[in-house]
Amino acid sequence: MVKMRKVLSTAVNNIRKWPSNPRILILFILLIIFLVNYLKPIINFSNSTGYRVTPWVFPFFADSVFTQMVMMFGIVFLFCDAPFMDVTQPYSIIRSGRTRWGLGQVLYIMVSTAIYFSFLAVVSCIIISPNMFLSNEWGKVLGTLAQTNAGQVFNITLPINYEIQSIYTPVHAFFLSLILEWCAGTLLGLIIFIFNINFNRAIGAIVASVMVCLDMVIQNALPFYTYHFSILSLARLSILDTSGLSTRPTDIYAFSFFAVGIVLSGFIAVFSARKKSVNILPPV
């Protein structure tokens, strides 16, 4: 119990530093601007038609190649300072031990990613709240935007995918996309941690950025089967084949991929924290 408390303490102490970190504050401000920019035209469309919007917009942010890429670059920005070695960390290592400190950093990445995507989902609902109504259906606004070209008339740049609406219920799509994005973001964060602690702090961000761009490269240049190895692609609902009858990856494959990837990366991260010497680094 005491050991687990030390792991939790390491993660919590990292999160407590967020309010005093300008990089984190800038990140969340940029996220709000990003969401407003994409949701304001939908609000204008709602006002024009007289129909309110259901809150289920996050699955479409997570499914669009570009908006998902922007959100994942936010993850890279969030964890670019891994292994998070400021002046307090040597004392944390002494108190906790290297193994528990490493576990605490892994837990920090997992919890921070959950906070990050929960923030995006909640703020998207807050932004449309003046025009929002709760329903267990997609609603007329999202349904119309998915099935007509009305979005072009109102300069709506967020793609509303009808395939998602036809396969998933809104609640299912909302939470499934949230979980998948959390998996992808956590795996990216762990990869950044591993490369940064073993090589150089810039290396992890570069490797993760390449992985973030891979989804767009596959869409434009690589064979379709390559989606099976793209972290971002496996978190997009329109890529996953729920029937298992095509060459696209299935939802079971995606969750298996993320489970193995997160466990393996977590193990490597903790092992690296135990074996590698870590020095205090200036803030990013």
Protein Blocks (a to p, Z undefined) as FASTA:
>chain_A
ZZmmmmmmmmmmmmmmmmmmmklmmmmmmmmmmmmmmmmmmmmmmmmnopacdfklmlmm
mmpmklmmmmmmmmmmmmmmpghiafklmmmmmmnopklmmmmmmmmmmmmmmmmmmmmm
mmmmmmmmmmgccdfbebjmlmmmmmmcklmmnopabdcdfklmmmpcfklmmmmmmmmm
mmmmmmmmmmmmmmmmmmcfklmmmmmmmmmmmmmmmmmmpcfklmmmgmklmmpfklpc
fkopambdcfklmmmmmmmmmmmmmmmmmmmmmmpccdddddZZ
